[in-house]
Amino acid sequence: MEGWRNAVREATNSKPLFVTIYGTVIVGVIVSSFFVFSAIYSPSNGSSSWLSSPPLSSVGRFPIQSPSNATSDLPVSPPSQSQGKSLNPIWVPPQEKKMPPLETFRLTKELVGERVKDNVVIVTFGNFAFMDFILTWVKHLTDLGLSNILVGAMDTKLLEALYWKGIPVFDMGSHMSTVDVGWGSPTFHKMGREKVILIDAVLPYGYELLMCDTDMVWLKDPLPYLARYPDADVLTSSDQVVPTVVDDSLDNWPQVGAAYNIGIFHWRPTDSAKKLAKEWKDMLLADDKVWDQNGFNEIVRKQLGPSVDGDSELFYAYDGNLKVGLLPASIFCSGHTYFVQAMYQQLRLEPYAVHTTFQYAGTEGKRHRLREAMVFYDPPEYYDAPGGFLSFKPSIPKSLLLDGPHTIDSHFALVNHQMKQIRSALAIASLLNRTLVMPPIWCRLDRMWFGHPGILAGSLTRQPFICPLDHVFEVNIMLKELPEEEFGPGIGIREYSFLENPLLPKHVKESWLDVKLCQEGSEGCEASNNTSPSGVLKFPKRSSEERFKAIFSSFKDVKVIKFSSIQDAFTGFSNKEREEKFRKRVKTYVGIWCCVENKTPGHIYYDMYWDEKPGWKPVPPQTPEEDHPPL
């Protein structure tokens, strides 16, 4: 039941078009883009949308779905026919100058009916702290041509913000806090109950409901897939990490031992589904200690099987009448099957969705993973940070990456080698007041929250693999504003795919300096701000703070400085107080590897300064007193 436990812990040759068709598309895109730009960026009610077109390329293992309108800027979703009338377009701000009364946004059958297409409505909900996730969620759907969308607002701040951006929104009447409530908190559990109450309220309206968490994104239109199973009362995702099928059919339900995950699931308004929703709601309202997902699994698993018929991928569950199907984990991806295994890629399938489960570092970790996959939308200033950016090419010997067995020792040898380079890069970024583009980090072993053999048995995880940043680093700490008087100046970071993201502005891409480290005293290696004819700056290894400042002050207006290597580049801060503050800061940045099997505790702390401790070895704490981050 690995997946269930994870959920409790929080856990990427077509032929050329005919010229006539190509020309028609281009003209249409230009006209559409001009109209949308005028609508979105007009100073209406102080509202503007910073969302731009989706990524057109892929990085690493994560192919990005490129919808047909990917070149337009915030496309207005095409009108959809529903119950004999057109849906209002999304991303078009309202023309009125005053916010309508709150009761206008009350959930009613009529309000939902305004957003239904083919009797289906796609819904998510959240509070203001998740607005960027919600905007990303909506943008992916509208780029796929879907406009039968509704967002539930748990606070009036979010409701008003979405309304002025032209996003269909309703009031959940939750009076929720506008801040990130944190996984597992009482408020978090309250949010889970709101989901169940919402499902129970919408199903009697007679519409099909595709219910989604805000920390997932759609990469492909799911509605044709869901329509393949018209007899299903409920289609749900799961935390399964071992493939049960190798095509795009539903998972083989007898082989799924992991939890059914309620972050993505589709309900039809059948009597059995409505009965399930009511019992689920009543269970949660009667006991505020029951987690919504556990409650769902408990009820649905009262009876499992048999299959609906010999050829069906559906099965009976709950009361023996509910027909359930399990969405394949290979293409309705969890945070493990997408970011770690890239299961869809290995099976040569196209992913429909990714849900940021099986991850660490809280909400910041979720956001960073979506950024690594280039499927998260940030405002323009994210791509043009003050002071510019610093990046480097990691140096990894083949022996550390590929030689020998994949063990705890070889894993830490590989990660520690990379960590030392990142430490130097963070120091140089701090010195030059630049934002560091983190490199991709290679791991030999997976990370879990329980003892495991390094790679989950039966999974398709390859060794070695590029692991998410939160497998090694505490992303939430790296992005937190720590007191400068104690930890020194903050150091901004970006995801490893940042410089390959199509959303990176042209003026950033074209303002670039390549730096090649050289041995001082060798030919052409001198402390100078003169670049070669090819635009490369040769810079001596083991340079001091003063030399860095003297040379790179000439390039302060360059947006991106990229080092060909970072090893032995910097000798350290000349001011010992600043050095100590920097050390204190970056020591908090690293997390743990977890976990050695059959040992408590079995986790092992990463140590940013492992190389300063003779005889350092990756072993779990031997006593309770040792069980703390490295000093």
VOKOLTOR-496643 format. One line per field, with one value per residue (C-alpha): residue in three letters; x, z, y. Coordinates in Angstrom, 3 decimals, always signed. Layout:
! VOKOLTOR-496643
code: [ALA,...]
x: [X,...]
z: [Z,...]
y: [Y,...]
END
This chain:
! VOKOLTOR-496643
code: [MET,GLU,GLY,TRP,ARG,ASN,ALA,VAL,ARG,GLU,ALA,THR,ASN,SER,LYS,PRO,LEU,PHE,VAL,THR,ILE,TYR,GLY,THR,VAL,ILE,VAL,GLY,VAL,ILE,VAL,SER,SER,PHE,PHE,VAL,PHE,SER,ALA,ILE,TYR,SER,PRO,SER,ASN,GLY,SER,SER,SER,TRP,LEU,SER,SER,PRO,PRO,LEU,SER,SER,VAL,GLY,ARG,PHE,PRO,ILE,GLN,SER,PRO,SER,ASN,ALA,THR,SER,ASP,LEU,PRO,VAL,SER,PRO,PRO,SER,GLN,SER,GLN,GLY,LYS,SER,LEU,ASN,PRO,ILE,TRP,VAL,PRO,PRO,GLN,GLU,LYS,LYS,MET,PRO,PRO,LEU,GLU,THR,PHE,ARG,LEU,THR,LYS,GLU,LEU,VAL,GLY,GLU,ARG,VAL,LYS,ASP,ASN,VAL,VAL,ILE,VAL,THR,PHE,GLY,ASN,PHE,ALA,PHE,MET,ASP,PHE,ILE,LEU,THR,TRP,VAL,LYS,HIS,LEU,THR,ASP,LEU,GLY,LEU,SER,ASN,ILE,LEU,VAL,GLY,ALA,MET,ASP,THR,LYS,LEU,LEU,GLU,ALA,LEU,TYR,TRP,LYS,GLY,ILE,PRO,VAL,PHE,ASP,MET,GLY,SER,HIS,MET,SER,THR,VAL,ASP,VAL,GLY,TRP,GLY,SER,PRO,THR,PHE,HIS,LYS,MET,GLY,ARG,GLU,LYS,VAL,ILE,LEU,ILE,ASP,ALA,VAL,LEU,PRO,TYR,GLY,TYR,GLU,LEU,LEU,MET,CYS,ASP,THR,ASP,MET,VAL,TRP,LEU,LYS,ASP,PRO,LEU,PRO,TYR,LEU,ALA,ARG,TYR,PRO,ASP,ALA,ASP,VAL,LEU,THR,SER,SER,ASP,GLN,VAL,VAL,PRO,THR,VAL,VAL,ASP,ASP,SER,LEU,ASP,ASN,TRP,PRO,GLN,VAL,GLY,ALA,ALA,TYR,ASN,ILE,GLY,ILE,PHE,HIS,TRP,ARG,PRO,THR,ASP,SER,ALA,LYS,LYS,LEU,ALA,LYS,GLU,TRP,LYS,ASP,MET,LEU,LEU,ALA,ASP,ASP,LYS,VAL,TRP,ASP,GLN,ASN,GLY,PHE,ASN,GLU,ILE,VAL,ARG,LYS,GLN,LEU,GLY,PRO,SER,VAL,ASP,GLY,ASP,SER,GLU,LEU,PHE,TYR,ALA,TYR,ASP,GLY,ASN,LEU,LYS,VAL,GLY,LEU,LEU,PRO,ALA,SER,ILE,PHE,CYS,SER,GLY,HIS,THR,TYR,PHE,VAL,GLN,ALA,MET,TYR,GLN,GLN,LEU,ARG,LEU,GLU,PRO,TYR,ALA,VAL,HIS,THR,THR,PHE,GLN,TYR,ALA,GLY,THR,GLU,GLY,LYS,ARG,HIS,ARG,LEU,ARG,GLU,ALA,MET,VAL,PHE,TYR,ASP,PRO,PRO,GLU,TYR,TYR,ASP,ALA,PRO,GLY,GLY,PHE,LEU,SER,PHE,LYS,PRO,SER,ILE,PRO,LYS,SER,LEU,LEU,LEU,ASP,GLY,PRO,HIS,THR,ILE,ASP,SER,HIS,PHE,ALA,LEU,VAL,ASN,HIS,GLN,MET,LYS,GLN,ILE,ARG,SER,ALA,LEU,ALA,ILE,ALA,SER,LEU,LEU,ASN,ARG,THR,LEU,VAL,MET,PRO,PRO,ILE,TRP,CYS,ARG,LEU,ASP,ARG,MET,TRP,PHE,GLY,HIS,PRO,GLY,ILE,LEU,ALA,GLY,SER,LEU,THR,ARG,GLN,PRO,PHE,ILE,CYS,PRO,LEU,ASP,HIS,VAL,PHE,GLU,VAL,ASN,ILE,MET,LEU,LYS,GLU,LEU,PRO,GLU,GLU,GLU,PHE,GLY,PRO,GLY,ILE,GLY,ILE,ARG,GLU,TYR,SER,PHE,LEU,GLU,ASN,PRO,LEU,LEU,PRO,LYS,HIS,VAL,LYS,GLU,SER,TRP,LEU,ASP,VAL,LYS,LEU,CYS,GLN,GLU,GLY,SER,GLU,GLY,CYS,GLU,ALA,SER,ASN,ASN,THR,SER,PRO,SER,GLY,VAL,LEU,LYS,PHE,PRO,LYS,ARG,SER,SER,GLU,GLU,ARG,PHE,LYS,ALA,ILE,PHE,SER,SER,PHE,LYS,ASP,VAL,LYS,VAL,ILE,LYS,PHE,SER,SER,ILE,GLN,ASP,ALA,PHE,THR,GLY,PHE,SER,ASN,LYS,GLU,ARG,GLU,GLU,LYS,PHE,ARG,LYS,ARG,VAL,LYS,THR,TYR,VAL,GLY,ILE,TRP,CYS,CYS,VAL,GLU,ASN,LYS,THR,PRO,GLY,HIS,ILE,TYR,TYR,ASP,MET,TYR,TRP,ASP,GLU,LYS,PRO,GLY,TRP,LYS,PRO,VAL,PRO,PRO,GLN,THR,PRO,GLU,GLU,ASP,HIS,PRO,PRO,LEU]
x: [+0.000,+2.846,+0.652,-1.893,+0.794,+2.288,-0.949,-1.096,+2.407,+2.214,+3.756,+7.212,+6.905,+4.407,+4.249,+4.430,+1.114,+0.035,+0.956,-2.645,-3.603,-0.471,-1.194,-4.771,-3.658,-1.070,-3.550,-6.085,-3.549,-2.460,-6.025,-6.949,-3.814,-4.479,-8.038,-7.093,-4.143,-6.427,-9.012,-6.652,-4.207,-6.720,-6.836,-10.222,-10.712,-6.984,-7.046,-4.456,-3.465,+0.177,-0.370,+1.299,+1.419,+2.265,+5.640,+6.237,+9.217,+10.244,+13.133,+14.651,+12.024,+8.975,+7.314,+4.934,+1.626,+1.414,-2.206,-3.178,-3.461,-0.127,+1.250,-1.525,-1.439,-4.182,-6.624,-10.313,-11.855,-14.185,-17.895,-19.239,-22.785,-24.514,-28.213,-28.843,-26.714,-23.095,-20.747,-19.312,-15.618,-12.931,-10.105,-12.300,-12.612,-16.127,-17.032,-18.793,-16.842,-18.342,-18.239,-21.679,-23.239,-21.786,-25.080,-24.657,-21.936,-23.921,-23.756,-26.994,-28.022,-28.418,-24.901,-23.364,-25.513,-23.997,-20.607,-21.711,-20.827,-22.037,-23.427,-19.921,-18.434,-14.780,-14.301,-11.515,-11.471,-9.071,-8.194,-6.200,-2.881,-3.320,-4.310,-1.237,-2.017,-5.622,-4.593,-2.217,-4.995,-7.444,-4.860,-4.012,-7.674,-8.459,-5.372,-6.858,-10.039,-12.085,-14.299,-16.786,-14.874,-15.845,-13.643,-14.857,-13.516,-13.041,-12.462,-13.778,-10.282,-9.867,-13.421,-12.930,-9.507,-10.796,-13.919,-11.906,-9.739,-12.782,-12.667,-15.994,-16.111,-18.577,-18.627,-18.174,-19.211,-16.200,-14.838,-11.420,-8.117,-6.345,-2.957,-1.455,-2.932,-0.366,-0.918,-2.536,-3.690,-7.295,-7.962,-6.533,-8.987,-11.772,-10.860,-11.212,-14.689,-15.606,-14.777,-17.144,-19.901,-19.421,-19.699,-22.803,-24.329,-23.573,-24.531,-28.291,-28.170,-27.816,-24.424,-21.264,-18.527,-14.784,-13.380,-9.752,-7.310,-5.583,-2.095,-2.535,-2.534,-4.163,-1.797,-4.371,-8.157,-9.490,-13.132,-12.886,-11.095,-13.746,-16.459,-14.996,-16.516,-20.169,-21.243,-18.839,-20.378,-16.947,-13.550,-10.748,-6.988,-4.780,-1.386,-0.319,+3.427,+3.693,+2.129,-0.756,-1.297,+1.059,-1.477,-3.998,-6.713,-7.925,-5.675,-6.267,-8.201,-7.324,-3.630,-4.020,-3.127,-2.439,-4.956,-7.538,-6.486,-9.293,-7.193,-8.584,-11.910,-15.009,-18.548,-21.716,-25.017,-26.285,-28.188,-25.206,-22.816,-25.166,-25.622,-21.831,-21.323,-23.933,-22.529,-19.005,-20.110,-22.007,-18.959,-16.659,-19.093,-19.607,-15.872,-13.486,-10.517,-11.220,-9.194,-11.345,-9.260,-9.100,-12.847,-13.413,-11.188,-12.852,-16.334,-15.560,-13.584,-16.469,-16.874,-14.438,-15.502,-16.468,-15.776,-18.859,-18.540,-15.906,-14.517,-15.026,-12.280,-14.906,-15.695,-18.384,-17.561,-19.099,-22.606,-22.239,-23.989,-21.409,-19.408,-15.835,-12.841,-9.252,-7.589,-4.197,-1.379,+0.890,-1.020,-3.129,+0.138,+1.051,+4.125,+6.014,+4.916,+5.551,+8.536,+10.488,+9.578,+8.440,+6.305,+4.303,+7.505,+8.845,+5.525,+5.370,+2.102,+0.824,+0.102,-3.274,-2.488,+0.085,-0.783,+1.966,+1.756,+4.731,+6.711,+8.367,+8.805,+5.087,+3.418,+6.751,+7.886,+4.768,+5.232,+8.902,+8.187,+5.676,+8.244,+10.884,+8.473,+7.734,+3.998,+3.597,+2.788,+4.586,+4.342,+6.852,+9.050,+9.829,+11.722,+13.677,+14.954,+16.823,+20.557,+20.231,+20.944,+23.891,+24.113,+26.795,+27.461,+27.886,+30.922,+30.116,+32.625,+31.212,+32.369,+30.150,+27.149,+27.294,+29.970,+29.359,+26.126,+23.466,+23.910,+23.512,+27.259,+27.327,+24.180,+25.670,+29.010,+27.169,+24.898,+27.657,+29.866,+27.086,+26.212,+29.755,+29.488,+26.063,+27.520,+30.147,+27.527,+25.315,+28.259,+29.075,+25.402,+25.256,+28.479,+27.273,+23.672,+22.365,+19.662,+21.059,+19.602,+19.873,+21.384,+19.564,+20.499,+21.284,+20.338,+20.961,+18.272,+14.662,+13.403,+10.438,+9.151,+9.662,+12.375,+12.879,+15.537,+16.469,+13.951,+10.349,+9.968,+8.061,+8.273,+9.878,+12.306,+15.570,+18.970,+20.477,+17.738,+17.293,+15.525,+13.263,+15.067,+12.982,+14.568,+17.791,+17.077,+14.500,+12.925,+10.590,+13.578,+15.524,+12.602,+11.863,+12.934,+15.399,+16.555,+19.495,+21.176,+21.494,+21.775,+23.203,+21.675,+18.985,+19.835,+17.183,+16.898,+15.256,+14.483,+16.980,+14.789,+14.454,+16.746,+15.028,+11.532,+9.826,+8.389,+11.882,+11.870,+13.957,+15.948,+17.036,+17.970,+20.072,+21.962,+24.431,+28.042,+29.884,+32.672,+35.387,+37.561,+41.268,+44.484,+46.041,+49.348,+48.398,+48.205,+45.350,+44.252,+44.342,+42.028,+40.480,+37.040,+38.030,+36.096,+37.288,+35.968,+33.393,+32.188,+33.768,+35.386,+38.380,+38.470,+41.123,+40.257,+40.447,+39.626,+38.972,+35.895,+37.699,+38.602,+35.049,+33.689,+36.287,+35.789,+32.063,+31.090,+31.697,+28.953,+26.305,+23.848,+24.270,+21.182,+22.729,+26.264,+27.027,+30.136,+31.447,+32.440,+32.148,+34.719,+37.481,+36.135,+35.869,+38.117,+35.461,+34.204,+36.901,+34.605,+34.524,+31.209,+29.562,+31.177,+29.698,+26.260,+26.430,+27.441,+24.584,+22.135,+23.113,+23.299,+19.522,+19.042,+19.641,+17.217,+17.363,+17.517,+14.949,+15.117,+17.282,+15.175,+14.568,+16.162,+14.684,+15.518,+16.594,+16.916,+20.306,+20.938,+22.608,+25.462,+26.383,+29.879,+30.428,+33.895,+35.145,+34.509,+37.201,+35.726,+32.185,+29.892,+26.175,+24.786,+21.564,+21.708,+23.000,+21.393,+18.427,+20.928,+22.443,+19.068,+19.262,+20.434,+24.228,+25.789]
z: [+0.000,-0.776,-2.644,+0.170,+2.715,+0.352,+0.058,+3.785,+3.787,+0.779,-0.580,-18.717,-38.124,-39.050,-42.693,-43.434,-43.767,-47.114,-47.627,-47.863,-44.559,-42.903,-44.091,-42.870,-39.415,-39.131,-40.122,-37.667,-34.863,-35.513,-35.544,-32.458,-30.607,-31.380,-30.090,-26.931,-26.166,-26.409,-24.114,-21.488,-21.201,-21.345,-18.026,-17.028,-13.284,-12.828,-14.032,-16.270,-16.989,-17.035,-18.546,-21.862,-24.401,-23.316,-23.852,-27.377,-26.631,-24.125,-21.742,-20.489,-20.123,-20.045,-23.438,-23.411,-25.168,-27.730,-28.412,-31.768,-30.441,-28.604,-30.456,-29.439,-26.304,-23.864,-26.427,-25.841,-25.593,-28.506,-27.743,-26.867,-27.396,-24.226,-23.675,-26.857,-25.996,-26.194,-23.233,-22.418,-23.330,-20.644,-20.070,-21.188,-18.234,-17.479,-18.762,-15.648,-13.214,-10.011,-8.462,-8.514,-5.164,-3.562,-3.848,-7.635,-7.284,-5.142,-6.383,-8.178,-10.955,-13.229,-12.500,-13.162,-16.255,-17.772,-17.905,-19.009,-22.362,-23.427,-19.908,-18.375,-16.133,-14.988,-11.485,-9.104,-5.998,-3.600,-1.688,-2.704,-1.716,-4.680,-7.252,-9.430,-9.438,-10.396,-13.211,-14.498,-14.282,-16.206,-18.801,-19.681,-20.160,-22.299,-24.405,-25.007,-26.242,-23.131,-21.612,-19.584,-16.478,-13.014,-10.094,-6.514,-4.433,-0.734,+0.076,-1.417,-2.305,-4.766,-6.025,-6.907,-8.484,-10.733,-11.654,-12.918,-14.994,-16.740,-15.128,-14.246,-10.456,-7.712,-3.988,-1.841,+1.248,+3.099,+4.552,+4.291,+5.167,+2.148,+3.100,+2.432,+5.209,+5.035,+4.487,+7.367,+9.273,+10.548,+7.795,+5.225,+6.376,+6.195,+2.534,+1.947,+3.418,+1.153,-1.838,-0.710,+0.088,-3.387,-5.135,-3.145,-4.100,-7.847,-8.701,-8.119,-10.816,-13.319,-14.749,-15.049,-12.815,-13.479,-10.092,-9.822,-7.198,-7.981,-7.774,-11.039,-14.677,-17.801,-20.686,-23.023,-23.358,-21.041,-22.088,-25.091,-22.854,-20.139,-22.772,-23.673,-20.457,-20.493,-18.030,-15.289,-12.286,-11.035,-12.749,-10.326,-10.367,-8.010,-6.299,-8.142,-8.947,-10.684,-14.164,-14.544,-18.263,-21.037,-23.231,-22.526,-21.118,-17.545,-14.899,-14.123,-10.909,-9.120,-9.411,-7.948,-4.286,-3.814,-2.663,-5.029,-5.277,-5.231,-6.861,-10.281,-10.587,-12.747,-11.456,-13.375,-11.762,-11.299,-8.275,-7.134,-7.419,-5.552,-2.829,-2.469,-2.322,+0.419,+2.571,+2.108,+3.113,+6.139,+7.282,+7.144,+8.812,+11.624,+12.368,+11.682,+12.223,+9.067,+6.064,+2.958,+0.797,+3.462,+3.889,+0.156,+0.013,+3.065,+1.635,-1.956,-0.817,+1.210,-1.792,-4.659,-7.669,-9.650,-13.047,-14.657,-17.456,-18.998,-21.364,-19.192,-17.435,-14.945,-11.677,-9.039,-5.710,-2.637,-2.419,-5.246,-7.713,-8.166,-11.381,-10.977,-13.283,-12.345,-14.595,-15.713,-13.562,-16.607,-18.283,-15.471,-13.695,-10.053,-8.943,-9.045,-12.380,-14.081,-12.407,-11.239,-13.500,-16.608,-17.041,-19.926,-21.871,-21.354,-22.502,-25.458,-24.304,-24.176,-20.660,-19.975,-16.601,-13.856,-10.171,-7.806,-5.296,-4.028,-3.378,-0.620,+0.458,+0.593,-1.830,-2.924,-3.863,-5.969,-7.749,-8.418,-9.921,-12.348,-13.219,-13.864,-16.322,-17.881,-17.293,-14.724,-15.656,-13.859,-14.308,-16.681,-13.840,-12.897,-16.177,-15.766,-12.199,-10.983,-11.225,-13.883,-13.736,-13.151,-14.463,-14.842,-16.500,-13.859,-14.107,-13.308,-13.895,-15.682,-12.830,-10.309,-12.602,-14.079,-12.606,-9.952,-8.221,-7.212,-3.454,-0.696,-0.878,-4.651,-4.501,-1.918,-3.729,-6.844,-5.087,-2.842,-5.864,-7.409,-4.102,-3.704,-7.102,-6.244,-3.015,-5.017,-7.469,-4.646,-3.215,-6.571,-7.189,-3.765,-4.443,-7.824,-6.629,-9.301,-9.309,-9.640,-12.248,-10.496,-12.532,-13.083,-10.250,-10.956,-8.376,-8.208,-5.596,-5.215,-2.152,-0.107,+3.395,+4.432,+4.159,+0.627,-1.448,-3.414,-6.219,-5.669,-6.792,-10.052,-10.914,-14.122,-12.385,-14.288,-12.630,-12.609,-13.164,-12.942,-9.629,-8.637,-6.666,-3.578,-3.416,-2.198,-1.324,+0.934,-1.784,+0.663,+2.737,-0.334,-1.353,+2.140,+3.224,+6.013,+8.245,+6.492,+9.751,+10.603,+7.218,+4.953,+1.671,+0.074,-3.007,-5.671,-7.523,-10.693,-11.981,-14.168,-17.293,-16.855,-19.688,-22.102,-21.295,-24.317,-21.923,-21.373,-23.014,-26.103,-24.462,-21.732,-24.168,-26.233,-23.310,-22.572,-21.446,-21.517,-18.949,-19.294,-16.273,-16.923,-15.032,-14.014,-15.748,-18.780,-22.163,-22.410,-18.811,-17.013,-14.879,-17.627,-18.805,-22.425,-24.189,-27.124,-30.650,-29.965,-26.879,-24.290,-21.154,-19.811,-16.047,-13.663,-11.267,-7.513,-7.851,-4.864,-4.030,-5.109,-8.498,-9.105,-8.311,-10.376,-13.520,-13.459,-12.560,-16.253,-17.112,-14.610,-17.438,-18.973,-18.172,-18.158,-17.147,-17.745,-16.400,-18.352,-14.963,-11.398,-9.755,-7.935,-9.216,-5.930,-2.861,-0.519,+0.910,+2.208,+5.008,+7.541,+8.998,+5.609,+5.023,+8.250,+7.428,+3.989,+5.514,+7.976,+5.145,+2.791,+5.566,+5.875,+2.159,+2.085,+3.236,+3.839,+1.887,+3.097,+4.039,+4.851,+5.159,+8.530,+10.526,+12.745,+12.036,+8.549,+7.056,+6.260,+6.257,+3.311,+4.436,+2.400,+3.925,+3.866,+2.339,+5.427,+7.660,+7.281,+7.059,+6.421,+5.503,+4.624,+7.681,+9.629,+13.040,+15.607,+18.626,+19.182,+19.938,+16.453,+14.735,+13.565,+10.463,+10.184,+12.147]
y: [+0.000,+2.380,+4.836,+5.110,+5.894,+8.427,+10.300,+10.625,+12.109,+14.391,+12.909,+14.598,+12.778,+14.772,+15.845,+19.592,+21.321,+22.572,+26.188,+27.279,+25.700,+27.036,+30.553,+30.358,+29.228,+31.987,+34.695,+33.315,+33.238,+36.816,+38.116,+36.094,+37.194,+40.855,+40.609,+38.751,+41.020,+44.016,+42.412,+41.032,+43.893,+46.714,+48.636,+47.244,+47.329,+47.180,+43.601,+42.071,+38.520,+37.558,+34.144,+33.538,+30.786,+27.251,+25.601,+24.367,+22.164,+19.564,+19.210,+16.010,+13.322,+15.568,+16.118,+19.048,+18.750,+21.527,+22.474,+23.880,+27.428,+27.308,+30.310,+32.663,+34.757,+33.846,+32.477,+33.049,+29.615,+28.912,+29.030,+25.583,+24.450,+23.311,+22.860,+24.883,+27.920,+29.045,+29.179,+32.554,+32.763,+32.518,+35.050,+37.951,+40.366,+41.617,+45.057,+46.306,+48.454,+47.108,+43.656,+41.999,+40.994,+37.889,+36.023,+36.185,+33.555,+31.109,+27.517,+26.662,+24.304,+27.302,+28.598,+25.172,+24.730,+27.852,+26.073,+22.594,+21.084,+17.628,+17.410,+17.584,+20.269,+20.347,+21.731,+22.633,+24.798,+26.479,+29.597,+32.657,+31.058,+28.696,+31.274,+30.672,+26.934,+27.686,+30.028,+27.356,+24.750,+26.920,+27.933,+24.334,+23.496,+26.532,+25.853,+22.400,+24.083,+23.285,+25.969,+23.906,+24.941,+26.172,+27.206,+27.192,+30.078,+29.383,+33.055,+36.285,+37.512,+34.637,+34.978,+38.629,+38.048,+35.262,+37.201,+40.171,+37.821,+36.391,+32.944,+31.280,+31.184,+30.393,+31.036,+27.947,+29.875,+28.489,+31.745,+30.117,+31.768,+33.233,+31.735,+28.305,+26.156,+23.356,+19.652,+17.802,+20.894,+21.186,+23.721,+21.311,+18.666,+21.235,+21.774,+18.039,+18.058,+20.963,+18.773,+16.039,+18.531,+20.004,+16.629,+15.772,+19.126,+19.003,+15.418,+15.968,+18.675,+15.827,+16.806,+14.723,+16.095,+15.905,+16.883,+17.964,+19.165,+22.450,+20.913,+19.023,+20.091,+18.706,+17.945,+16.402,+16.672,+13.941,+14.055,+11.686,+9.181,+9.393,+9.007,+5.611,+4.287,+5.451,+2.754,+3.894,+5.601,+6.720,+6.839,+7.609,+8.012,+6.034,+6.042,+2.903,+2.952,-0.429,-0.622,-3.045,-2.387,-1.275,+0.519,+3.294,+1.040,+1.348,-0.150,-3.818,-3.315,-6.611,-5.667,-2.174,-2.324,+1.374,+3.954,+5.369,+8.999,+11.569,+14.313,+13.370,+11.641,+11.666,+11.196,+10.471,+11.507,+7.938,+6.741,+4.668,+7.593,+9.925,+7.335,+7.013,+10.782,+11.179,+8.382,+9.741,+13.230,+11.951,+9.954,+12.980,+15.346,+12.848,+12.502,+15.364,+13.047,+11.033,+12.182,+12.542,+10.196,+7.511,+7.804,+7.389,+4.314,+2.788,+3.158,+2.153,-0.894,-2.301,-4.542,-4.928,-6.967,-8.756,-7.219,-5.736,-8.301,-10.501,-7.897,-4.843,-2.918,-1.728,-3.482,-3.384,-1.753,-0.102,-1.541,-4.037,-1.730,+1.062,+0.606,+1.885,+2.220,+3.034,+5.598,+4.245,+5.625,+5.691,+8.532,+9.996,+10.475,+10.774,+12.644,+9.357,+7.925,+11.284,+12.952,+9.910,+7.000,+8.876,+5.759,+7.196,+7.808,+4.317,+2.851,+5.288,+6.810,+10.382,+11.662,+13.222,+14.744,+15.089,+15.392,+16.552,+13.730,+11.698,+14.851,+16.802,+20.426,+21.228,+23.606,+25.091,+21.606,+21.080,+24.377,+23.676,+20.258,+21.738,+24.389,+21.724,+20.102,+23.529,+23.229,+26.003,+29.597,+32.402,+36.183,+37.842,+39.091,+35.484,+35.170,+38.423,+38.592,+41.699,+41.149,+38.463,+34.761,+32.457,+28.911,+26.294,+22.976,+20.272,+18.038,+14.388,+11.581,+8.569,+6.355,+8.169,+8.042,+4.574,+2.344,-0.276,-1.267,+1.227,+1.379,+3.936,+4.594,+5.088,+7.224,+9.573,+9.702,+10.881,+13.378,+14.757,+15.401,+17.491,+19.150,+20.510,+22.214,+23.617,+25.002,+26.912,+28.123,+29.390,+31.323,+32.925,+33.721,+35.379,+37.294,+38.583,+39.118,+36.767,+34.116,+30.598,+28.276,+24.929,+22.099,+18.814,+16.474,+12.847,+10.213,+6.498,+5.806,+6.891,+8.749,+7.540,+8.131,+4.496,+1.866,+0.562,-1.231,+1.917,+1.508,+0.397,-3.208,-3.522,+0.176,+1.419,+3.769,+3.837,+4.073,+6.592,+9.184,+12.935,+13.328,+16.224,+18.921,+18.106,+14.658,+16.266,+19.900,+21.519,+23.634,+25.365,+26.524,+27.656,+29.861,+31.137,+34.613,+33.844,+36.729,+38.387,+39.381,+35.678,+33.963,+36.646,+37.821,+35.693,+33.654,+33.238,+29.941,+28.715,+25.223,+23.371,+23.711,+27.490,+28.594,+26.176,+27.393,+29.024,+31.607,+33.028,+36.492,+37.084,+39.891,+37.460,+34.699,+37.085,+38.638,+35.865,+35.447,+32.132,+31.781,+29.165,+28.462,+28.250,+27.615,+30.913,+31.406,+29.342,+31.023,+33.509,+32.963,+36.253,+38.357,+40.449,+41.435,+40.888,+38.174,+36.087,+36.719,+34.000,+35.875,+33.566,+34.984,+33.078,+33.305,+31.918,+29.121,+29.693,+33.375,+35.596,+37.617,+40.793,+39.346,+38.163,+41.606,+43.423,+41.354,+40.678,+44.232,+44.916,+42.430,+43.479,+44.196,+40.742,+38.676,+35.195,+34.239,+30.568,+28.846,+25.871,+24.447,+25.623,+23.343,+25.228,+28.535,+30.443,+30.566,+31.944,+35.207,+37.551,+38.699,+35.873,+36.999,+36.802,+33.415,+32.096,+33.452,+31.858,+28.534,+28.730,+29.479,+26.680,+24.086,+24.467,+23.875,+20.116,+17.461,+13.720,+10.540,+8.056,+5.284,+2.279,-0.859,-2.472,+0.306,+3.027,+5.725,+4.763,+8.217,+9.754,+13.487,+15.139,+17.372,+20.450,+20.376,+16.605,+17.093,+18.930,+15.907,+13.229,+9.777,+11.009,+8.118,+7.920,+6.175,+6.747,+8.421,+5.935,+7.602,+9.954,+12.733,+12.339,+12.588,+16.184,+18.068,+18.375,+21.222]
END
